[in-house]
Structures are given as C-alpha cells and as structure tokens.
Amino acid sequence: MDKSRQFEIELGYIKDEMIRDDCRMLIEELPDYFFLVPASSTGKYHPSYSLGEGGLLRHTKAAVRIGYELLCDPSIGDKYTQTEKDIMLMGLLLHDGVKHGIPKEKYVRFDHPILMANFVLDHKDELLMSDSEIELLCSVIRTHMGPWTTDYNGEEVLEAPKTKYQNFVHMCDYLASRKCLLVPFDDNNCISV
C-alpha cells in the first residue's frame, strides 16, 4: 500500500519540501490499520463520515482541511510563520496515527497522543527537521486531546494544550469530531469541495 498517496492533497498544503518529505516518510511507517479503522468504534464522539471502514483516515483529512482553511485566513494564519503552519498541519496529519497502539489493540488507546509523539521520536534520526521543529511537532501531537487528559480510571495521563500551536491543533481535531460539521467525501475518500 502506498500510504502517503492517500494524503497527496493534504501533503500539498505543506509548503516546505523537507517537512513534507518527513511527513510522507512517517505516514509510510504508520500501521496499516490506520487507513481502515473507524475514528470511533461507538460513533459517540465523531460524525457519520468518520465511521465505518476508512473513518479514521477521513477524520484526519477533515482535521487537516479545517486547519488549512483556518490558516488561509490572514486574521488567524498571520499569527504563525510558514514553518509553524507546516508543522501544525503535519501534526494534524499524524495525530491519530497509532490510535489503537502498536501492535493494534482492540480498542483505542487513551494514551495514543503520547504513543504517536514517541513514534515520531523513534524515527528522529531519519528526519531532516531540526530538533526544535521535531519538538514542536511532538508537542502538538501529545496535547491534541485538549482538556480530556484523564483516562477511564480518572488518572491524569495526558498534557493539556498550553501554547497557541497546541491549542490550534486541538481546535482543528475537535472541530473535525463535531457531529454538526459534516465534511463531504467522494468515493475515493477525498473531500469533495
């Protein structure tokens, strides 16, 4: 499976070729299940387009598209450098990449933001990005769950977003999970507008 081809449009939103190439390489390393599973097994927390086979893929595409559209608005996008925009979009592309763990577990791993940030760090030596760029990427991935930081046992597991970068990535992920915001997809899992 040519995994990064699934995100050709979304990768095109990343302007820096080096960051885009690093993102493409990490996408190729994602587990196969990422491209097949629903974003939510119960449907409780995600809209209909992100359910069923390929739902997590579509949720990710929606989050990236929301981020891209917001960053195109100068009142929002001008608060960030182009590199920061590219890294936040990369974070959105990767944020749920190991949502069921490695190897795949039956249920979503609550700590998947930490697992995904560690996945990036495990591939650090293969990346062209600087250490500070990698740390920004990992920080937006680690905090993408926003205020939902405690697991099912009430244990504090995740970090809440603190920076404008972390809050932006969380906001895009959150909006992509709202049932009132429907994103139209065609039969090839591409956003159709």
C-alpha positions as a printed NumPy array, in Angstrom:
array([[  0.   ,   0.   ,   0.   ],
       [  1.344,   3.434,  -0.953],
       [  0.109,   5.059,   2.236],
       [  1.21 ,   8.626,   1.556],
       [ -0.75 ,   8.687,  -1.727],
       [ -3.878,   8.644,   0.429],
       [ -2.811,  12.129,   1.605],
       [ -1.464,  13.648,  -1.628],
       [ -3.822,  16.652,  -1.428],
       [ -3.178,  17.216,   2.27 ],
       [  0.593,  16.867,   1.869],
       [  0.335,  19.591,  -0.773],
       [ -0.782,  22.034,   1.924],
       [  2.695,  21.748,   3.481],
       [  4.89 ,  24.273,   1.663],
       [  8.35 ,  23.281,   2.937],
       [  9.586,  20.346,   0.852],
       [ 11.758,  18.977,   3.675],
       [  8.853,  18.966,   6.156],
       [  6.573,  17.452,   3.505],
       [  9.129,  14.691,   2.801],
       [  9.496,  13.96 ,   6.526],
       [  5.723,  13.782,   6.856],
       [  5.458,  11.469,   3.841],
       [  8.104,   9.151,   5.332],
       [  6.299,   8.977,   8.703],
       [  2.949,   8.292,   7.002],
       [  4.543,   5.356,   5.177],
       [  5.61 ,   3.954,   8.567],
       [  2.102,   4.126,  10.094],
       [  0.403,   0.814,  10.825],
       [ -1.904,  -0.443,   8.067],
       [ -4.943,  -0.355,  10.36 ],
       [ -4.824,   3.454,  10.443],
       [ -6.191,   3.502,   6.894],
       [ -9.005,   1.047,   7.624],
       [-10.499,   1.585,  11.085],
       [-13.298,   3.999,  12.021],
       [-12.388,   7.115,  14.004],
       [-14.743,   5.913,  16.74 ],
       [-15.903,   2.383,  17.406],
       [-19.118,   3.592,  19.054],
       [-19.892,   6.65 ,  16.924],
       [-20.382,   8.592,  20.118],
       [-17.649,  11.157,  19.512],
       [-17.44 ,  11.536,  15.729],
       [-19.71 ,  12.455,  12.795],
       [-21.041,   9.901,  10.329],
       [-18.332,  10.482,   7.705],
       [-15.686,   9.252,  10.146],
       [-17.427,   5.977,  10.939],
       [-17.021,   2.672,   9.123],
       [-14.053,   1.499,   7.105],
       [-11.606,   4.34 ,   6.482],
       [-13.297,   6.585,   9.046],
       [-10.064,   7.497,  10.843],
       [ -8.492,   8.395,   7.506],
       [-11.45 ,  10.681,   6.695],
       [-11.401,  12.24 ,  10.188],
       [ -7.719,  13.024,   9.705],
       [ -8.33 ,  14.554,   6.284],
       [-11.136,  16.694,   7.736],
       [ -8.919,  17.924,  10.596],
       [ -6.145,  18.833,   8.143],
       [ -8.56 ,  20.613,   5.803],
       [-10.05 ,  22.602,   8.691],
       [ -6.527,  23.576,   9.755],
       [ -5.571,  24.568,   6.231],
       [ -8.704,  26.682,   5.743],
       [ -8.2  ,  28.475,   9.067],
       [ -4.532,  29.152,   8.319],
       [ -5.504,  30.667,   4.941],
       [ -7.47 ,  33.335,   6.847],
       [ -4.939,  36.152,   7.492],
       [ -6.573,  37.013,  10.824],
       [ -5.555,  33.525,  12.015],
       [ -2.722,  32.449,   9.731],
       [ -0.659,  35.617,  10.073],
       [ -0.023,  34.708,  13.723],
       [  2.264,  31.874,  12.562],
       [  5.355,  31.542,  10.393],
       [  5.127,  29.277,   7.35 ],
       [  7.268,  26.682,   9.125],
       [  4.929,  26.715,  12.138],
       [  1.936,  26.289,   9.824],
       [  3.613,  23.361,   8.081],
       [  4.462,  21.653,  11.372],
       [  0.922,  22.098,  12.72 ],
       [ -0.525,  20.612,   9.513],
       [  1.955,  17.754,   9.814],
       [  0.82 ,  17.261,  13.404],
       [ -2.784,  17.046,  12.235],
       [ -1.844,  14.502,   9.571],
       [ -0.129,  12.305,  12.167],
       [ -2.04 ,  12.963,  15.413],
       [ -4.069,   9.719,  15.454],
       [ -1.548,   7.6  ,  13.55 ],
       [ -1.261,   4.916,  16.24 ],
       [ -4.689,   5.37 ,  17.812],
       [ -5.032,   1.633,  18.518],
       [ -1.417,   1.213,  19.603],
       [  1.418,  -0.832,  18.117],
       [  0.645,  -3.596,  17.566],
       [ -3.053,  -2.911,  17.029],
       [ -5.231,  -3.448,  20.065],
       [ -8.982,  -3.999,  20.01 ],
       [ -9.834,  -0.594,  21.487],
       [ -8.488,   2.935,  21.146],
       [ -5.524,   3.609,  23.41 ],
       [ -6.247,   6.614,  25.618],
       [ -2.54 ,   7.441,  25.615],
       [ -2.331,   7.396,  21.806],
       [ -1.107,  11.034,  21.688],
       [  1.943,  10.019,  23.731],
       [  2.417,   6.866,  21.661],
       [  2.335,   8.891,  18.435],
       [  4.804,  11.502,  19.738],
       [  7.107,   8.643,  20.755],
       [  6.642,   7.116,  17.291],
       [  7.967,  10.373,  15.797],
       [ 10.901,  10.386,  18.221],
       [ 11.664,   6.754,  17.375],
       [ 12.173,   7.906,  13.756],
       [ 14.025,  11.115,  14.693],
       [ 17.311,  10.037,  13.104],
       [ 15.539,   9.546,   9.764],
       [ 14.03 ,  13.057,   9.765],
       [ 15.509,  16.144,   8.144],
       [ 13.707,  18.535,  10.5  ],
       [ 15.646,  20.303,  13.247],
       [ 15.392,  19.216,  16.876],
       [ 13.251,  22.269,  17.714],
       [ 10.888,  21.533,  14.807],
       [ 10.56 ,  17.906,  15.911],
       [  9.835,  19.022,  19.476],
       [  7.1  ,  21.397,  18.243],
       [  5.613,  18.559,  16.197],
       [  5.646,  16.18 ,  19.156],
       [  4.17 ,  18.798,  21.478],
       [  1.125,  19.438,  19.25 ],
       [  0.564,  15.709,  18.837],
       [  0.92 ,  14.99 ,  22.58 ],
       [ -1.677,  17.631,  23.509],
       [ -4.241,  17.192,  20.719],
       [ -6.875,  15.783,  23.106],
       [ -7.285,  19.21 ,  24.689],
       [ -8.921,  19.187,  28.129],
       [ -9.554,  15.418,  28.051],
       [ -6.418,  14.417,  29.946],
       [ -7.69 ,  11.798,  32.395],
       [ -8.177,   8.155,  31.496],
       [-11.163,   5.929,  32.282],
       [ -9.842,   5.411,  35.826],
       [ -9.543,   9.154,  36.488],
       [ -5.738,   9.093,  36.209],
       [ -4.082,  12.188,  34.724],
       [ -2.339,  10.73 ,  31.662],
       [ -2.156,  13.452,  29.012],
       [ -0.945,  17.043,  28.929],
       [ -3.442,  19.814,  28.203],
       [ -2.548,  22.285,  25.446],
       [ -0.82 ,  25.455,  26.627],
       [  0.731,  27.118,  23.573],
       [ -1.029,  28.698,  20.609],
       [  0.283,  25.84 ,  18.434],
       [ -1.087,  23.145,  20.726],
       [ -4.435,  24.924,  21.034],
       [ -4.705,  25.311,  17.258],
       [ -4.117,  21.611,  16.577],
       [ -6.562,  20.62 ,  19.322],
       [ -9.182,  23.013,  17.908],
       [ -8.908,  21.509,  14.413],
       [ -9.142,  17.953,  15.755],
       [-12.09 ,  18.965,  17.937],
       [-13.947,  20.593,  15.041],
       [-13.372,  17.509,  12.871],
       [-15.061,  15.433,  15.572],
       [-18.225,  17.554,  15.84 ],
       [-21.359,  15.909,  14.515],
       [-22.828,  19.266,  13.464],
       [-19.969,  19.885,  10.993],
       [-20.274,  17.472,   8.103],
       [-17.463,  17.283,   5.58 ],
       [-18.46 ,  15.827,   2.187],
       [-16.277,  12.975,   0.886],
       [-16.33 ,  11.31 ,  -2.519],
       [-15.955,   7.57 ,  -3.15 ],
       [-12.14 ,   7.908,  -3.092],
       [-12.079,   9.364,   0.443],
       [-11.293,  12.838,  -0.93 ],
       [-13.048,  15.926,   0.368],
       [-15.388,  16.869,  -2.452],
       [-15.412,  20.662,  -2.117]])
